């Protein structure tokens, strides 16, 4: 957490940056031999669910989340 103090203003900044890149070699969960993976991120009691990437065992999100 960063605190900035000015003459009459006090500000607090607090965030966590999470970088989600990819998963490799996931287990097949569908009949066709692939999966529809998504990720669930839980940080500081905040929950974020990514988008689903269909028909792959090696999904790539390449996202940065501020939590």
C-alpha positions as a Markdown table, in Angstrom:
| # | Residue | x | y | z |
|---|---|---|---|---|
| 1 | Unk | 0.0 | 0.0 | 0.0 |
| 2 | Unk | 1.3 | 3.5 | -0.9 |
| 3 | Unk | 0.3 | 6.5 | 1.1 |
| 4 | Unk | 0.6 | 10.0 | -0.3 |
| 5 | Unk | 0.2 | 12.9 | 2.0 |
| 6 | Unk | -0.4 | 16.5 | 0.8 |
| 7 | Unk | -1.3 | 19.6 | 2.7 |
| 8 | Unk | -5.0 | 18.8 | 3.1 |
| 9 | Unk | -5.4 | 15.5 | 1.2 |
| 10 | Unk | -4.4 | 12.0 | 2.2 |
| 11 | Unk | -4.7 | 9.2 | -0.3 |
| 12 | Unk | -4.2 | 5.4 | 0.0 |
| 13 | Unk | -3.5 | 3.2 | -3.0 |
| 14 | Unk | -3.6 | -0.5 | -2.7 |
| 15 | Unk | -3.9 | -3.1 | -5.6 |
| 16 | Unk | -2.5 | -6.4 | -6.6 |
| 17 | Unk | -1.5 | -7.1 | -10.2 |
| 18 | Unk | -2.1 | -10.7 | -11.4 |
| 19 | Unk | -0.6 | -11.8 | -14.7 |
| 20 | Unk | -2.3 | -14.8 | -16.2 |
| 21 | Unk | -0.4 | -16.3 | -19.1 |
| 22 | Unk | -1.4 | -19.9 | -20.1 |
| 23 | Unk | -1.9 | -23.5 | -19.1 |
| 24 | Unk | -0.1 | -26.4 | -20.8 |
| 25 | Unk | -1.1 | -30.0 | -21.1 |
| 26 | Unk | -4.5 | -30.0 | -19.4 |
| 27 | Unk | -6.4 | -33.2 | -19.0 |
| 28 | Unk | -9.1 | -33.9 | -21.6 |
| 29 | Unk | -12.6 | -33.5 | -20.1 |
| 30 | Unk | -14.8 | -33.6 | -23.3 |
| 31 | Unk | -15.8 | -36.6 | -25.4 |
| 32 | Unk | -13.8 | -35.2 | -28.4 |
| 33 | Unk | -10.5 | -35.4 | -26.4 |
| 34 | Unk | -10.3 | -31.6 | -25.7 |
| 35 | Unk | -11.5 | -29.3 | -22.9 |
| 36 | Unk | -13.1 | -25.9 | -22.5 |
| 37 | Unk | -10.9 | -24.5 | -19.7 |
| 38 | Unk | -11.2 | -21.3 | -17.7 |
| 39 | Unk | -9.4 | -20.1 | -14.6 |
| 40 | Unk | -10.6 | -18.9 | -11.2 |
| 41 | Unk | -8.4 | -16.4 | -9.5 |
| 42 | Unk | -8.9 | -15.6 | -5.7 |
| 43 | Unk | -6.8 | -12.9 | -4.2 |
| 44 | Unk | -7.5 | -11.0 | -1.0 |
| 45 | Unk | -11.0 | -12.4 | -0.8 |
| 46 | Unk | -11.8 | -11.2 | -4.4 |
| 47 | Unk | -12.8 | -13.8 | -7.0 |
| 48 | Unk | -12.4 | -13.4 | -10.7 |
| 49 | Unk | -13.4 | -16.0 | -13.3 |
| 50 | Unk | -11.7 | -15.7 | -16.8 |
| 51 | Unk | -13.4 | -16.3 | -20.1 |
| 52 | Unk | -13.7 | -19.9 | -21.3 |
| 53 | Unk | -11.4 | -20.9 | -24.2 |
| 54 | Unk | -13.1 | -23.6 | -26.1 |
| 55 | Unk | -11.7 | -26.9 | -27.5 |
| 56 | Unk | -8.1 | -26.8 | -26.3 |
| 57 | Unk | -5.7 | -28.4 | -23.8 |
| 58 | Unk | -3.3 | -25.5 | -24.0 |
| 59 | Unk | -5.3 | -22.3 | -23.3 |
| 60 | Unk | -3.6 | -18.9 | -23.5 |
| 61 | Unk | -5.2 | -15.9 | -21.8 |
| 62 | Unk | -2.3 | -13.4 | -21.7 |
| 63 | Unk | -4.2 | -11.0 | -19.4 |
| 64 | Unk | -3.3 | -8.6 | -16.6 |
| 65 | Unk | -5.8 | -8.1 | -13.8 |
| 66 | Unk | -5.8 | -5.5 | -11.1 |
| 67 | Unk | -7.4 | -6.8 | -7.9 |
